[in-house]
Amino acid sequence: MKTKPNRGKGYRAGNSCITEVVIDNKPTKPLLDPGAFFSCAGKSFLKDCVPNFEDQLLPIDGIKFNSAIDIILKIERPYPPLLRRPAYPASPKSRKALEIHIKELLDLGVIRKVGHNEEVEITQPVIVEWHNRKSRMVGDFRALNTYTVPDRYPIPKIQIALTQISQAVYITTIDALKGFHQNLVTPRARKYLRIIVHCGLYYYLRMRFGIKNSPSHFQRMMNEIVPAERSEG
């Protein structure tokens, strides 16, 4: 089986986007229109094509469960005021966008609302960034990152990766849904990942974008999932 590059077209499989599949030099018939999600039958087809990765394929709305990640701070309680921030002011448009993002993360099981009797010592604000009329929720974790013990796990360099695939005939990319969210965080780390918005307090059950060591944790996860393929380029 080979995957054939196909610009402008892609068939979405669960959390991943793949290009046209070629088996025995014969292109297969697309299961769905480009950009659509595979059905259960489509997922089975994909598993048959790539059996070595069957354990990495998930339900259409699923996120990969991996070992939990911890966050270690350089300081002890009581925590400094910089880690106890109020919510940032937001325009009505941004407030509405925040509510949409919060609901999406709740539905995915990425965040959870802080309970009435839970002790809250650390709160980090978020903002909404707009680009081409699309919104993105961004956490302000600068203070938390300042006090976080760094993880020195090696990150591959882009130039080395390009050299490894320079002689490749076929190149296929698979994009993980909300990549950093694929990693769970420990109960202790959750108290550091509390965000505060106009509609309440929430904490992350999964690694957050913008956290100091999130790239290292993600790379470690990828090295465990595809060690042979990584070394072969």
C-alpha positions in Angstrom: 0.0 0.0 0.0 1.2 3.5 -0.8 -0.3 6.9 -0.3 -0.4 9.2 -3.2 0.1 13.0 -2.8 -3.1 14.8 -3.8 -3.0 18.6 -3.5 -6.2 20.3 -2.5 -7.8 17.0 -1.6 -7.8 14.9 1.6 -10.0 12.3 3.2 -10.4 12.8 6.9 -10.2 9.6 9.0 -11.3 10.2 12.6 -8.7 12.6 14.0 -6.3 12.4 11.0 -6.3 13.6 7.4 -4.9 11.3 4.8 -4.4 11.6 1.0 -5.6 9.2 -1.7 -4.8 5.6 -1.0 -3.1 3.5 -3.7 -3.1 -0.3 -3.4 -1.2 -2.5 -6.0 -0.9 0.6 -8.2 -4.7 1.0 -8.4 -6.2 4.0 -6.7 -9.1 3.2 -4.4 -12.5 4.8 -4.8 -12.9 7.7 -2.3 -15.2 6.6 0.6 -16.5 10.1 1.2 -16.3 13.6 -0.3 -13.0 15.4 0.5 -13.0 16.9 4.0 -15.7 14.6 5.3 -15.3 12.1 8.2 -15.0 8.4 7.5 -17.9 6.2 8.6 -17.4 3.1 10.8 -16.9 1.2 7.5 -14.3 3.7 6.4 -12.5 3.3 9.7 -12.4 -0.5 9.2 -11.0 0.1 5.7 -8.3 2.3 7.0 -7.3 -0.2 9.7 -7.0 -2.9 7.1 -4.7 -0.7 5.1 -2.4 0.2 8.0 -2.6 -2.7 10.5 0.6 -1.6 12.2 -1.2 1.5 13.5 -4.5 0.0 14.4 -4.0 0.7 18.1 -3.5 4.4 17.2 -6.9 4.8 15.4 -9.7 6.0 17.5 -13.4 6.6 17.4 -14.4 9.5 15.2 -14.7 11.9 18.2 -12.0 10.3 20.3 -8.7 11.5 21.6 -5.7 9.2 22.3 -5.3 8.2 25.9 -1.6 8.2 26.9 0.2 8.1 30.2 -0.4 11.2 32.4 2.0 14.1 32.4 3.0 15.9 35.5 4.1 19.5 36.0 6.7 20.4 38.6 7.1 23.9 39.9 10.2 25.5 41.4 8.2 27.0 44.2 6.1 25.8 47.1 2.9 27.1 48.7 1.8 29.8 49.2 2.0 30.7 45.6 2.8 34.2 44.4 0.1 36.6 43.3 1.3 36.3 39.7 -0.3 32.8 39.7 -3.6 34.1 40.9 -4.9 36.2 38.1 -8.4 37.5 37.4 -10.2 37.1 34.1 -9.2 39.6 31.4 -11.8 42.0 30.1 -13.4 40.9 26.8 -15.7 42.5 24.2 -19.1 40.9 23.7 -17.8 39.3 20.5 -14.9 37.8 22.3 -17.0 36.6 25.2 -19.3 34.8 22.8 -16.3 33.2 21.2 -14.9 32.1 24.5 -18.1 30.4 25.4 -18.0 28.4 22.2 -14.4 27.3 22.8 -15.2 26.4 26.4 -18.2 24.2 25.3 -16.1 22.5 22.6 -13.4 21.6 25.1 -16.0 20.4 27.6 -17.6 18.2 25.0 -14.2 16.7 24.1 -13.4 16.0 27.7 -10.3 18.3 27.6 -11.5 20.5 30.4 -13.8 20.3 33.4 -15.6 22.9 35.4 -14.2 23.6 38.9 -16.5 22.4 41.6 -18.1 24.5 44.3 -15.9 23.2 47.2 -12.6 22.8 45.4 -9.7 24.8 46.6 -8.4 27.2 43.9 -4.9 28.7 44.4 -3.8 29.1 40.8 -5.8 30.8 38.0 -4.5 31.9 34.6 -6.5 34.1 32.3 -7.2 33.5 28.6 -7.7 35.8 25.7 -9.3 35.4 22.2 -7.1 36.0 19.1 -8.8 36.7 15.8 -7.4 35.8 12.4 -9.3 35.9 9.2 -12.5 36.2 11.2 -11.7 33.0 13.1 -11.2 33.0 16.8 -8.6 31.1 18.9 -8.5 30.8 22.7 -5.1 31.5 24.0 -4.0 31.0 27.6 -1.7 33.5 29.3 0.6 31.0 31.0 3.7 33.2 31.2 3.8 33.3 35.0 3.3 29.6 35.3 6.0 28.9 32.7 8.4 31.1 34.7 8.1 28.8 37.7 8.0 25.5 35.8 11.0 23.2 35.9 12.1 22.7 32.3 12.0 19.3 30.5 15.1 19.0 28.3 13.7 16.2 26.1 15.3 16.6 22.5 13.1 18.0 19.8 13.9 17.0 16.2 15.2 19.7 13.9 13.2 20.4 10.8 16.3 20.4 8.6 17.2 16.9 9.7 13.7 15.7 9.1 13.7 17.1 5.6 17.1 15.4 4.9 15.7 12.1 6.0 12.8 12.2 3.5 14.7 13.9 0.7 14.8 10.6 -1.3 11.2 9.6 -0.6 8.9 8.9 -3.5 5.7 9.2 -1.5 5.1 11.5 1.5 2.0 11.3 3.7 1.2 13.5 6.6 -1.2 12.7 9.4 -2.3 15.5 11.7 -3.4 14.6 15.2 -6.5 16.4 16.5 -5.4 19.1 18.9 -2.0 17.6 19.2 -1.0 18.5 22.8 -4.4 17.5 24.1 -3.5 13.9 23.3 -1.6 13.8 26.6 -3.4 13.5 29.9 -2.1 15.4 32.9 -1.9 14.1 36.5 -4.3 15.3 39.2 -1.6 17.4 40.7 -0.9 19.1 37.4 -4.5 19.9 36.9 -4.5 22.5 39.7 -1.8 24.4 37.8 -3.9 24.4 34.6 -6.9 26.2 35.9 -8.2 29.0 33.7 -10.5 31.8 34.6 -13.0 33.4 32.1 -16.1 35.5 32.5 -18.3 32.4 32.6 -16.4 30.4 35.3 -13.4 28.5 36.4 -12.1 25.4 34.5 -9.2 23.1 34.7 -7.5 21.0 32.0 -7.5 17.2 32.1 -5.1 17.2 29.2 -1.9 19.1 28.3 -2.5 22.7 27.3 -1.1 24.6 24.4 1.2 27.3 25.6 2.6 25.3 28.6 6.4 25.4 28.8 7.1 21.7 28.4 4.2 20.7 26.2 6.3 20.3 23.0 8.7 18.0 24.9 5.8 15.8 26.2 4.3 15.6 22.8 7.6 14.6 21.2 8.1 11.9 23.8 4.6 10.6 23.0 5.3 10.5 19.3 8.6 8.7 19.8 6.8 6.0 21.8 4.1 5.6 19.1 6.2 5.4 16.0 9.8 4.7 17.1 10.9 2.7 14.0 9.3 5.0 11.5 10.9 8.0 13.2 14.4 6.5 12.9 13.8 5.5 9.3 12.6 9.0 8.3 
